[in-house]
Amino acid sequence: MTNKPMYPFPKAVLFDWDNTLIDSFPTIYKAMSEMLSHYGMPVPSYEEYTGHLGLSLRDTFPALFGDKWEEARDIYLGAFQKYHLETLSPFDGALELLEFVRNNVGISGVVSNKTGFILRKEVEYLKWGGLFDAVFGATDLPHDKPAPDAVFACLEKAGIAVENGKPAVPVWFVGDGDADILCARNSGCLPVRIASENKDGEDVLTLKNCREVLSELYSCRQTR
């Protein structure tokens, strides 16, 4: 049996939003189903849809809808905005995790492929704005995840230097999707995937939920 690697206590923690801190899949699936039905397209099962990569609308809709992709995007966003605040549901332990990061790490941010203005509306609705130094969503910058643009923008806003394409200090990137892991790798952060089992390899720290992330951070702080 190999010993569990020791991870450096971070100087910043960046988070994905949907299905990392917030249980969003039911609302996303409902809105996507309405949009696909509008176009007479087959609707995947809930289980099939939860396995998607997690790319942004502007990176996926053009291939699906061609020159009508912006129309499809607007239909989806309209459906999503009918439900998203009333169904907004933080995961167990999410708030405690964010408070620990704010009080003990000091720097945190959100890097999401949810459309930026909707993302910030949700952060404001939960009154979580004071827990983050920066919040970036899809279309806020030239490229969405898995490109590193938003990670570097968060670090710049927080005053953390980027040297040779990676942070000058340890930074954790916590997410659930493949786009999150790729983004972490592309930006030189430690990839932390919230999942039931490790499917990525030794370079990824896999933890089951927000409370396990909190426990890991606490352990790293104790041993630094």
N, C-alpha and C positions, 0 to 999 in steps of 0.2 A: 504494500500500500504506500503510495506516495504522500508526502506531507503536503498539506494545503499551503499554497504560496502566501507569502505575506505581502499585503498591498500597502503602499504608502498612504498615510493620511492626507487627504486632498487639501489643496488651497482653494478649490472651487468645485462645486457640484452642479452640473447642468442636467436638466430633466426633459425628457419627452413629456407630453401632456396626456393625450388620449390613451387610455388603457395602460398607463404607467402610474399617474396620479389620480386620474379620473376614469370611472367606468363609463365609457362612451359608446361602446359597440352597439348596444340596443338602439340608440338614437341614430347613429351613423347608418346602421343597417336599414332602419325604417325609412330614412330619407333617401337612401340609395335605391331601395325597392320602389318607392314612389316615382323616382326619376326614370328608372329602367322601364317600369310599367307604362309611363307616359309615352315612351318610344316603342312600345311593343316588344321589348327585348326580354330574354329569359332572366328571371331573378334567381340568383344562386341561393342555396340554403344558407342558413345562419352559420353553420359550421364551415361551409366552403368559404364564405366571405371573411370569416375571422382569420383565415390563413393568408390574407393578402400582404403584400410587401410593405405597405404603409407610405407609398409615394404620394406627392401632392396632386391636386386636381389638374394643375397645368402640366404635370409630367405624365399623366395617365389618360386624361379625357381626349386629347387630340387623336390618339391612336384608336379610340373607341368610336368617336363621333365625327372625325374629320373636321370640315369647316363649320360644323354646328357645335363644336365643343364648348364654346362660350355660352351658347344658349342652354346646353345641357348643364353646365356648371351653375348657371343662374337658377335653373329649376331645382337642382339639388340643394343649393344654398338656401333657397326660399323654403323648401320643405324642412331642412334642418333647423332653420331659425324658428319654425313654429313650435318646436319641442325642446330645444336644447337646454334652456335655462330651467324649465320646470322639471327636467329629468336629470339635471346635473348631480352626479353622485361621486364624491371623493371616495377612494378606496380606504379601507380600514388602515389606520396608521399613517396616512399620507400627511396630514397636518402635523403630527408629532415629528415626522421625518423632516419636514421643511423647517420646523421651528428649531430642531437640533442643528441643522445645517446653518441656519441663520445665526444661532447663538455660539456655535463651536467651530464651524468652518469659516463663516463670515461672508462668503460670496456664493450666490446661486443664481441660476437663470433657467429660462424655458426655451427650448429649441424644438418647435413643432411643425408638422406639415399641415396643421389646421390653418385655414385662412386667417391671416393676422388679425383683422379687426374683430372677427368672431372669437378668436382665442383671447384677446384682451378683454372682451366683454365678459367672458366666463371668469377670468381671473378677478375682474372687478366685482362681479356678482358674488363671488365667494369671499371677497374682502381679503384676498391673498396678495395684493399688489406689494405690500410692504415686505413680503418674504423673498422677493426677487430683485436682483440688480438690473435685469434685462429680460424682456419677453419678446421673442421673435417667432413669427409664424410664416406660413407660405405666402409668397408674393411680396414680402417685406424687403427682400434682397434679390439680387440678380438670379441666384440659384437656390433651390430648396434642397433639403436632405435627399440623398446622402452627401451632397456637396457640403464642404465645411464652412461656407460663408457665414451662417448664423452663429456657429460656435465662435469663430474669430471675432464677430461683431460683439457677442456677449463679453468675451474676454477683454476686448478693447475698451468697452464701456466700463468694465470693472477695474481697469488699470493693470491687467495681467499681460505681460509681454508674450509675443509669439516669435519664436526663433526657429528658423529652418523648417517652417511649416508645422510647428507643434508648440504647445504651451511651454513656457520656461519653468513652470512648476507643475506638480501633479494635479490633474483635473480628471474627475470622474464624469462620465456621461451615462446616465441611467435611462433606459428605454426598454420597450418590449418587442419592437419590430426589427426586421432585417435592415431597414433604412437607418435605424438608430445605430446598429452595430457598425454598419459601413461608414456612417458619419463619424462615429467615434474613432474608428481606425483612420479615416481620411484626415482627421484633425489632430491626431496624436494624443487623444484622451484615452483613459482606461475604459473599455466598453463594459458596462454592467447591464446584463439583460435580466429583466423580470420574467421568469419562465419556470415551469415545473422541473425541467431538466436541461443540462448543458448540451446544446446541439452545435456549438460553435467552435470549440477548441480551447486550448489552454490559455489563450490570450484574453478570454472573456470570463469575467466573474459573473456567475449565474446565481441569482437569488430568487426566492419564490414570490416575494411580495414586499411591500413598503416596510413592514416591520423587520424583515430580514435585512433589508438595506440599512435600516437604522441600527440594528444589532452589529452588523459588519463595521459600520463607521465607528460605533462605540468601541469595538474591539481594537480597531486600528489606532484609535486615539490613545487607548490605554497602553499600547505597545510601542508607540513611536519614540 
